């Protein structure tokens, strides 16, 4: 993808690539995309998950191809179309789509979560829904799609067992911004298991910032928020915007901000550094997340 379309820091915007599968329009955050290539034949993998079409190797890199038609219960894949080659959670994965329709810049504030009549929060594979040119476009949660296919790509709470205990963790309040209900719970469970039990968890950056501003108005920041952990992709307000608002405020800038996201690649790491993030880590490294927090709060 052309890096020129990547956005400036902290604007609470994203570029959405709109694509089509079986006549339906969906979206993906451009920041996840490495390239888009014509469909090519793949080598089937015996006993693989039904949504895995197979493997192929463009330019000496082994890539897993996933059949989005199967994932979305739209029937079996057909030859042709395109592969959207992505990178997140340090994985290179290609998603088979029929057609790419274009790229649109939107604000996270315009993206809403689907309600419970569409799917439960635990079952939904949608990051959110946005209206583009009078059409509703579902932005797919590709991390959820991949973790449903292979749970080993998700957070591994057992990593916490290898960490040394530290009684000081219990006195450090942490604010968490993560829109995935499942990941929010797993992060909280992991931190509690490690000994960080004073946790406030929110569903997006806007909710987190509202709590921060409430504590600021009451003069209770130190008692309630000594560290912020944030995802990047979230409806209403993303993690980069949240980081910018914290670090641009002289009364808040000393609060350590840890970006914990599947999107922490080289390009996004530079963005986080420019915004003042104190640490950045790619999911699913939950054990290293605790070590990072220890380094920021206990030393």
SULMO-V367840 format. One record per run of one state. SS is the DSSP state (H for helix, E for strand, - for the rest). FROM is the first residue (numbers start at 1). TO is the last residue. If there is no record, write none. Layout:
BEGIN
[[SS	FROM	TO] [SS	FROM	TO]]
END
This chain:
BEGIN
[[-	1	2] [H	3	5] [-	6	12] [E	13	21] [-	22	23] [E	24	29] [H	30	32] [E	33	38] [-	39	42] [E	43	43] [-	44	51] [E	52	58] [-	59	60] [E	61	67] [H	68	71] [-	72	81] [E	82	88] [-	89	90] [E	91	97] [-	98	98] [E	99	107] [H	108	110] [-	111	111] [E	112	112] [-	113	125] [E	126	132] [-	133	134] [E	135	140] [-	141	141] [H	142	149] [-	150	150] [H	151	153] [-	154	156] [H	157	162] [-	163	166] [H	167	171] [-	172	173] [E	174	177] [-	178	180] [H	181	194] [-	195	198] [E	199	202] [-	203	204] [H	205	218] [-	219	220] [H	221	224] [-	225	226] [E	227	230] [-	231	238] [H	239	247] [-	248	255] [E	256	261] [-	262	265] [H	266	275] [-	276	278] [E	279	282] [-	283	285] [H	286	297] [-	298	299]]
END
